Amino acid sequence: MAITYDELIRRVFTGFPRTDGEAYLAIKQSINDSLIALVSTGNFDTLLERDTTNAETVGGVKTYHIEDDLGLTRPKDIDSIVLSSEGQSRKLIYVPPKELDSKIPYPERFSEGKSRWYTQYGKNIELFRIPNDAYSLYIRYSKWPAPLSDGTDESPLDTQYDHLIVFLSKDIANAYLNGEYINFTERAAAFIKLAKDENETRPDQTLVAKPFEMSPHETVGEPWLNPFVKRGS
Protein backbone atom coordinates (compact mmCIF):
# COMPACT_ATOMS: atom_id res chain seq x y z
CA MET A 1 0.00 0.00 0.00
CA ALA A 2 1.38 3.42 -0.97
CA ILE A 3 2.00 6.09 1.63
CA THR A 4 -0.90 8.51 2.20
CA TYR A 5 -0.87 12.29 2.06
CA ASP A 6 -1.54 12.46 5.83
CA GLU A 7 1.42 10.22 6.54
CA LEU A 8 3.69 12.27 4.29
CA ILE A 9 2.61 15.43 6.12
CA ARG A 10 3.35 13.76 9.48
CA ARG A 11 6.81 12.63 8.36
CA VAL A 12 7.73 16.02 6.95
CA PHE A 13 6.66 17.63 10.23
CA THR A 14 8.87 15.22 12.19
CA GLY A 15 11.87 17.25 13.32
CA PHE A 16 10.64 20.31 11.43
CA PRO A 17 11.54 23.57 13.22
CA ARG A 18 7.99 24.97 13.06
CA THR A 19 4.58 23.44 13.74
CA ASP A 20 2.27 26.45 13.24
CA GLY A 21 -0.49 26.88 10.65
CA GLU A 22 1.75 28.63 8.16
CA ALA A 23 4.21 25.74 8.31
CA TYR A 24 1.33 23.29 7.82
CA LEU A 25 0.23 25.03 4.62
CA ALA A 26 3.83 25.24 3.37
CA ILE A 27 4.36 21.53 3.99
CA LYS A 28 1.14 20.54 2.21
CA GLN A 29 2.19 22.55 -0.84
CA SER A 30 5.79 21.33 -0.69
CA ILE A 31 4.75 17.67 -0.92
CA ASN A 32 2.92 18.21 -4.21
CA ASP A 33 5.78 20.38 -5.49
CA SER A 34 8.29 17.68 -4.58
CA LEU A 35 6.32 15.08 -6.54
CA ILE A 36 6.33 17.29 -9.64
CA ALA A 37 10.06 17.98 -9.21
CA LEU A 38 10.91 14.28 -8.82
CA VAL A 39 8.83 13.26 -11.84
CA SER A 40 10.54 16.03 -13.85
CA THR A 41 13.81 14.10 -13.52
CA GLY A 42 12.56 11.02 -15.40
CA ASN A 43 9.75 8.53 -15.86
CA PHE A 44 8.48 6.19 -13.14
CA ASP A 45 6.84 2.78 -13.53
CA THR A 46 3.69 3.80 -11.65
CA LEU A 47 3.14 6.76 -13.99
CA LEU A 48 3.49 4.86 -17.28
CA GLU A 49 0.36 4.09 -19.30
CA ARG A 50 -0.59 2.33 -22.53
CA ASP A 51 -3.87 3.76 -23.74
CA THR A 52 -5.78 1.48 -26.13
CA THR A 53 -9.30 2.82 -25.69
CA ASN A 54 -9.52 6.58 -26.26
CA ALA A 55 -7.46 7.64 -29.26
CA GLU A 56 -8.83 7.37 -32.79
CA THR A 57 -8.09 9.22 -36.00
CA VAL A 58 -10.68 11.01 -38.13
CA GLY A 59 -10.55 10.84 -41.90
CA GLY A 60 -9.07 14.02 -43.38
CA VAL A 61 -7.84 15.35 -40.01
CA LYS A 62 -4.08 15.63 -39.40
CA THR A 63 -3.87 17.45 -36.00
CA TYR A 64 -5.02 16.04 -32.64
CA HIS A 65 -4.87 17.58 -29.17
CA ILE A 66 -3.30 14.97 -26.90
CA GLU A 67 -5.82 15.54 -24.09
CA ASP A 68 -9.02 16.75 -25.76
CA ASP A 69 -8.85 14.55 -28.87
CA LEU A 70 -6.68 11.59 -27.86
CA GLY A 71 -7.89 11.37 -24.27
CA LEU A 72 -4.50 11.16 -22.54
CA THR A 73 -4.50 11.87 -18.79
CA ARG A 74 -1.94 14.40 -17.49
CA PRO A 75 0.47 13.52 -20.34
CA LYS A 76 4.19 14.17 -19.79
CA ASP A 77 6.10 12.32 -22.55
CA ILE A 78 4.77 10.25 -25.44
CA ASP A 79 7.00 7.20 -25.87
CA SER A 80 5.33 5.34 -28.74
CA ILE A 81 2.27 5.41 -31.00
CA VAL A 82 0.94 2.38 -32.86
CA LEU A 83 -1.69 2.78 -35.58
CA SER A 84 -4.02 -0.21 -35.77
CA SER A 85 -6.32 -1.06 -38.67
CA GLU A 86 -8.22 -4.37 -38.87
CA GLY A 87 -5.47 -6.24 -37.11
CA GLN A 88 -2.70 -4.70 -39.24
CA SER A 89 -0.64 -2.46 -37.00
CA ARG A 90 2.37 -0.23 -37.55
CA LYS A 91 4.47 1.76 -35.13
CA LEU A 92 4.47 5.40 -36.17
CA ILE A 93 7.87 7.04 -36.58
CA TYR A 94 8.55 10.22 -34.65
CA VAL A 95 9.88 13.14 -36.71
CA PRO A 96 10.92 16.50 -35.16
CA PRO A 97 8.54 19.33 -36.17
CA LYS A 98 11.12 21.37 -38.09
CA GLU A 99 12.27 18.34 -40.02
CA LEU A 100 8.73 17.37 -40.95
CA ASP A 101 8.04 20.96 -42.09
CA SER A 102 11.20 20.86 -44.18
CA LYS A 103 10.34 17.56 -45.88
CA ILE A 104 6.55 17.97 -46.07
CA PRO A 105 5.72 21.70 -45.89
CA TYR A 106 2.21 21.15 -47.25
CA PRO A 107 0.89 17.68 -46.26
CA GLU A 108 -2.50 18.35 -47.83
CA ARG A 109 -1.07 18.03 -51.36
CA PHE A 110 -0.43 14.31 -50.84
CA SER A 111 -3.07 11.61 -50.94
CA GLU A 112 -4.61 10.55 -47.64
CA GLY A 113 -3.92 7.10 -46.27
CA LYS A 114 -2.55 5.21 -43.28
CA SER A 115 -0.22 7.47 -41.34
CA ARG A 116 3.44 6.54 -40.96
CA TRP A 117 5.03 9.57 -39.29
CA TYR A 118 4.01 11.77 -36.39
CA THR A 119 5.33 14.87 -34.70
CA GLN A 120 4.42 16.67 -31.50
CA TYR A 121 4.26 20.44 -31.17
CA GLY A 122 3.05 21.70 -27.83
CA LYS A 123 0.04 19.59 -26.89
CA ASN A 124 -0.81 18.65 -30.47
CA ILE A 125 0.09 15.58 -32.50
CA GLU A 126 0.29 15.85 -36.29
CA LEU A 127 0.07 12.74 -38.48
CA PHE A 128 1.42 12.11 -41.95
CA ARG A 129 0.08 10.86 -44.19
CA ILE A 130 -3.16 12.54 -43.21
CA PRO A 131 -5.49 9.66 -42.21
CA ASN A 132 -8.10 8.64 -44.77
CA ASP A 133 -10.29 6.83 -42.24
CA ALA A 134 -10.82 6.10 -38.56
CA TYR A 135 -7.84 4.17 -37.13
CA SER A 136 -7.15 3.25 -33.52
CA LEU A 137 -4.04 4.74 -31.95
CA TYR A 138 -2.39 2.79 -29.14
CA ILE A 139 -0.23 5.21 -27.17
CA ARG A 140 2.45 4.54 -24.57
CA TYR A 141 3.11 7.62 -22.47
CA SER A 142 4.22 8.88 -19.06
CA LYS A 143 2.01 11.01 -16.82
CA TRP A 144 2.42 13.86 -14.38
CA PRO A 145 1.21 12.98 -10.86
CA ALA A 146 -2.24 14.07 -9.80
CA PRO A 147 -2.16 16.60 -6.93
CA LEU A 148 -2.70 15.13 -3.47
CA SER A 149 -5.57 16.86 -1.65
CA ASP A 150 -7.41 14.46 0.67
CA GLY A 151 -5.53 12.96 3.58
CA THR A 152 -6.22 9.44 2.27
CA ASP A 153 -4.82 10.20 -1.20
CA GLU A 154 -1.87 7.92 -1.91
CA SER A 155 1.51 8.83 -3.33
CA PRO A 156 1.76 8.03 -7.06
CA LEU A 157 5.34 6.75 -6.63
CA ASP A 158 6.56 3.41 -5.31
CA THR A 159 7.42 3.17 -1.62
CA GLN A 160 11.19 3.28 -2.22
CA TYR A 161 10.75 6.97 -3.05
CA ASP A 162 8.89 7.88 0.16
CA HIS A 163 11.99 9.13 1.96
CA LEU A 164 12.97 11.24 -1.05
CA ILE A 165 9.56 12.90 -1.08
CA VAL A 166 9.85 13.60 2.65
CA PHE A 167 13.33 15.13 2.62
CA LEU A 168 12.78 17.11 -0.56
CA SER A 169 9.51 18.43 0.90
CA LYS A 170 11.35 19.57 4.02
CA ASP A 171 13.79 21.57 1.89
CA ILE A 172 11.03 23.12 -0.20
CA ALA A 173 8.87 23.99 2.83
CA ASN A 174 11.85 25.60 4.57
CA ALA A 175 12.56 27.64 1.43
CA TYR A 176 8.95 28.87 1.36
CA LEU A 177 8.94 29.85 5.02
CA ASN A 178 12.34 31.56 4.88
CA GLY A 179 11.70 33.41 1.62
CA GLU A 180 14.54 31.55 -0.08
CA TYR A 181 14.86 30.26 -3.63
CA ILE A 182 15.99 26.76 -4.51
CA ASN A 183 15.85 24.98 -7.83
CA PHE A 184 13.35 22.21 -7.08
CA THR A 185 14.28 20.12 -10.10
CA GLU A 186 18.03 20.27 -9.47
CA ARG A 187 17.50 19.32 -5.83
CA ALA A 188 15.20 16.47 -6.90
CA ALA A 189 17.82 15.19 -9.35
CA ALA A 190 20.37 15.10 -6.53
CA PHE A 191 17.95 13.16 -4.32
CA ILE A 192 16.91 10.74 -7.05
CA LYS A 193 20.52 9.57 -7.51
CA LEU A 194 20.24 8.02 -4.08
CA ALA A 195 17.33 5.82 -5.12
CA LYS A 196 17.91 2.36 -6.53
CA ASP A 197 16.15 0.76 -9.48
CA GLU A 198 15.49 4.06 -11.21
CA ASN A 199 13.27 3.52 -14.24
CA GLU A 200 14.73 5.13 -17.35
CA THR A 201 12.71 5.15 -20.58
CA ARG A 202 13.79 6.40 -23.97
CA PRO A 203 11.11 8.13 -26.02
CA ASP A 204 11.07 7.97 -29.79
CA GLN A 205 12.86 11.30 -29.98
CA THR A 206 16.11 9.70 -28.79
CA LEU A 207 15.77 6.34 -30.51
CA VAL A 208 15.04 7.33 -34.10
CA ALA A 209 18.29 8.21 -35.85
CA LYS A 210 16.96 8.27 -39.42
CA PRO A 211 13.23 9.03 -39.30
CA PHE A 212 12.98 9.61 -43.05
CA GLU A 213 14.66 6.42 -44.23
CA MET A 214 12.22 4.59 -46.49
CA SER A 215 11.33 0.93 -46.24
CA PRO A 216 12.91 -1.30 -48.91
CA HIS A 217 9.51 -2.89 -49.54
CA GLU A 218 7.59 0.13 -50.85
CA THR A 219 5.61 -0.39 -54.04
CA VAL A 220 6.09 1.54 -57.26
CA GLY A 221 3.44 4.17 -57.90
CA GLU A 222 2.75 7.90 -58.05
CA PRO A 223 5.23 9.72 -55.76
CA TRP A 224 3.52 13.09 -56.27
CA LEU A 225 0.52 11.68 -54.37
CA ASN A 226 2.34 9.53 -51.82
CA PRO A 227 5.97 10.18 -50.76
CA PHE A 228 6.27 6.59 -49.52
CA VAL A 229 6.06 5.22 -53.06
CA LYS A 230 9.35 4.48 -54.82
CA ARG A 231 10.27 6.68 -57.74
CA GLY A 232 10.55 4.47 -60.76
CA SER A 233 10.84 0.70 -61.11
Secondary structure, 3 states (H helix, E strand, C coil): CCCEHHHHHHHHHCCCCCCCHHHHHHHHHHHHHHHHHHHHCCCCHHHEEEECCCCECCCCCCEEECCCCCCCCCEEEEEEEEEEECCEEEECEECCHHHHHHHCCCHHHCCCECCCEEEEECCEEEEECCECCCCEEEEEEEECCCCCCCCCCECCCCHHHHHHHHHHHHHHHHHHHHCCCCCHHHHHHHHHCCCCCCCCCCCHHHHCCCCCCCCCCCCECCCCCCCCCECCC
